Amino acid sequence: VGICPQVPAGFTPLPGCTDPASANYGNYQHLDGPVMCWIPAFRFRLGNAADPGFATYGANTIRIVPVSQHPDEATANADGFYLHRAFVNAGAVQPGFFRDKFDCSNNAGIASSKPLAMPLVSGPTTGQVGFNTLTGAPANAYYGAIKAARTRGAKFFPESIFMADALCRLTE
């Protein structure tokens, strides 16, 4: 996580947001209560012999660097690094993205990232909470996740496969 370069309307930095030693580092709260983390854009390279871990991990070696490490994409590419696809939207490079810190739950009809709450699911069974419990009754199906996310606002959407992959790269 990191610090959002320009906090959008409706978001408030949590106490400790700018302190790398804080549990709230890079954490922001949306006006209806959900907690979100800022994931700053990064470049990475895989299986490069120049990386220190290559002797041990070979093709599985991964190195991640902040975008600021290279003056431009061409220089980064020449070094074997490339910008992760999670940071490109409609052909435009993005400085990062927000991701819910907790699983979304029903917060008075809105899909919200709240700690210690029953998470929403697309195919609920007994004791689980489905998308259809939200405002507008989104379908209890995978495609219902889009309408469920939009209960928080028009700019909200389910995590893309690219975002999920970026987070996986960071946790390897």
C-alpha positions as semicolon CSV with decimal commas, in nm:
position;residue;x (nm);y (nm);z (nm)
1;V;0,000;0,000;0,000
2;G;0,101;0,361;-0,026
3;I;-0,013;0,721;-0,011
4;C;-0,268;0,836;-0,268
5;P;-0,118;1,133;-0,458
6;Q;-0,457;1,308;-0,490
7;V;-0,730;1,195;-0,251
8;P;-1,062;1,192;-0,437
9;A;-1,378;1,359;-0,306
10;G;-1,557;1,142;-0,053
11;F;-1,235;0,983;0,083
12;T;-1,063;1,075;0,410
13;P;-0,714;0,955;0,512
14;L;-0,729;0,752;0,835
15;P;-0,502;0,848;1,126
16;G;-0,157;0,707;1,049
17;C;-0,226;0,699;0,674
18;T;0,114;0,853;0,592
19;D;0,316;0,663;0,856
20;P;0,473;0,343;0,715
21;A;0,486;0,198;1,069
22;S;0,110;0,242;1,121
23;A;-0,151;-0,029;1,067
24;N;-0,345;0,242;0,880
25;Y;-0,065;0,323;0,634
26;G;-0,223;0,390;0,294
27;N;-0,574;0,347;0,438
28;Y;-0,864;0,577;0,353
29;Q;-1,229;0,581;0,454
30;H;-1,509;0,650;0,209
31;L;-1,791;0,875;0,329
32;D;-2,031;0,583;0,390
33;G;-1,777;0,405;0,613
34;P;-1,582;0,147;0,408
35;V;-1,206;0,129;0,455
36;M;-0,997;0,115;0,138
37;C;-0,623;0,084;0,071
38;W;-0,431;0,272;-0,198
39;I;-0,219;0,044;-0,418
40;P;0,039;0,263;-0,597
41;A;0,144;0,179;-0,952
42;F;0,453;-0,038;-0,986
43;R;0,668;-0,205;-1,248
44;F;0,802;-0,556;-1,225
45;R;1,016;-0,808;-1,406
46;L;1,021;-1,185;-1,390
47;G;1,304;-1,438;-1,415
48;N;1,579;-1,186;-1,480
49;A;1,938;-1,305;-1,427
50;A;2,033;-0,959;-1,294
51;D;1,814;-1,004;-0,986
52;P;1,984;-1,120;-0,664
53;G;1,744;-1,410;-0,613
54;F;1,789;-1,552;-0,963
55;A;2,049;-1,811;-0,854
56;T;1,795;-1,954;-0,612
57;Y;1,461;-1,897;-0,787
58;G;1,550;-1,879;-1,156
59;A;1,246;-1,813;-1,375
60;N;1,036;-1,761;-1,061
61;T;1,238;-1,455;-0,955
62;I;1,025;-1,143;-0,928
63;R;1,141;-0,789;-0,866
64;I;0,898;-0,503;-0,803
65;V;0,995;-0,135;-0,814
66;P;0,799;0,190;-0,783
67;V;0,716;0,365;-1,109
68;S;0,940;0,653;-0,995
69;Q;1,250;0,431;-1,027
70;H;1,260;0,485;-1,404
71;P;1,224;0,816;-1,591
72;D;0,993;0,659;-1,851
73;E;0,845;0,333;-1,974
74;A;1,108;0,287;-2,248
75;T;1,392;0,302;-1,993
76;A;1,207;0,060;-1,766
77;N;1,144;-0,179;-2,055
78;A;1,512;-0,169;-2,153
79;D;1,586;-0,276;-1,795
80;G;1,338;-0,564;-1,827
81;F;1,062;-0,397;-1,621
82;Y;0,708;-0,331;-1,733
83;L;0,408;-0,154;-1,586
84;H;0,150;-0,396;-1,448
85;R;-0,175;-0,399;-1,650
86;A;-0,373;-0,316;-1,333
87;F;-0,253;0,043;-1,374
88;V;-0,390;0,099;-1,724
89;N;-0,753;0,199;-1,776
90;A;-0,894;0,274;-2,122
91;G;-0,539;0,316;-2,251
92;A;-0,440;0,571;-1,985
93;V;-0,179;0,499;-1,717
94;Q;-0,319;0,535;-1,365
95;P;-0,116;0,630;-1,054
96;G;-0,271;0,341;-0,859
97;F;-0,606;0,206;-0,745
98;F;-0,816;0,175;-0,433
99;R;-0,908;-0,170;-0,302
100;D;-1,139;-0,263;-0,018
101;K;-0,947;-0,359;0,295
102;F;-1,219;-0,600;0,410
103;D;-1,475;-0,817;0,233
104;C;-1,786;-0,622;0,136
105;S;-2,091;-0,661;0,355
106;N;-2,439;-0,512;0,363
107;N;-2,417;-0,169;0,525
108;A;-2,779;-0,043;0,522
109;G;-2,825;-0,156;0,161
110;I;-2,477;-0,053;0,040
111;A;-2,187;-0,290;-0,032
112;S;-1,922;-0,165;0,212
113;S;-1,579;-0,280;0,327
114;K;-1,632;-0,314;0,702
115;P;-1,433;-0,524;0,951
116;L;-1,598;-0,814;1,133
117;A;-1,912;-0,813;0,917
118;M;-2,076;-1,104;0,732
119;P;-1,938;-1,088;0,374
120;L;-2,167;-1,072;0,072
121;V;-2,168;-1,374;-0,161
122;S;-2,305;-1,439;-0,509
123;G;-2,467;-1,772;-0,426
124;P;-2,579;-1,765;-0,064
125;T;-2,676;-2,072;0,133
126;T;-2,831;-2,079;0,480
127;G;-2,660;-1,828;0,707
128;Q;-2,492;-1,633;0,425
129;V;-2,579;-1,288;0,289
130;G;-2,647;-1,252;-0,083
131;F;-2,614;-0,955;-0,316
132;N;-2,993;-0,939;-0,337
133;T;-3,008;-0,796;0,018
134;L;-2,859;-0,469;-0,109
135;T;-3,049;-0,166;-0,242
136;G;-3,188;-0,249;-0,586
137;A;-3,163;-0,625;-0,518
138;P;-2,865;-0,715;-0,741
139;A;-2,880;-1,072;-0,870
140;N;-2,726;-1,348;-0,661
141;A;-2,488;-1,437;-0,945
142;Y;-2,134;-1,340;-1,044
143;Y;-2,266;-1,066;-1,274
144;G;-2,460;-0,925;-0,976
145;A;-2,128;-0,809;-0,830
146;I;-2,125;-0,512;-1,070
147;K;-2,464;-0,382;-0,954
148;A;-2,372;-0,464;-0,593
149;A;-2,052;-0,253;-0,616
150;R;-2,246;0,035;-0,772
151;T;-2,465;0,062;-0,460
152;R;-2,169;0,258;-0,317
153;G;-2,148;0,492;-0,619
154;A;-2,121;0,503;-0,998
155;K;-1,739;0,485;-0,997
156;F;-1,719;0,165;-0,791
157;F;-1,672;-0,175;-0,953
158;P;-1,565;-0,528;-0,859
159;E;-1,193;-0,597;-0,849
160;S;-1,058;-0,676;-1,198
161;I;-0,847;-0,983;-1,271
162;F;-0,558;-0,743;-1,333
163;M;-0,595;-0,591;-0,985
164;A;-0,610;-0,936;-0,828
165;D;-0,297;-1,039;-1,018
166;A;-0,111;-0,721;-0,910
167;L;-0,189;-0,799;-0,545
168;C;-0,072;-1,158;-0,592
169;R;0,258;-1,032;-0,739
170;L;0,308;-0,814;-0,432
171;T;0,255;-1,103;-0,193
172;E;0,486;-1,357;-0,357
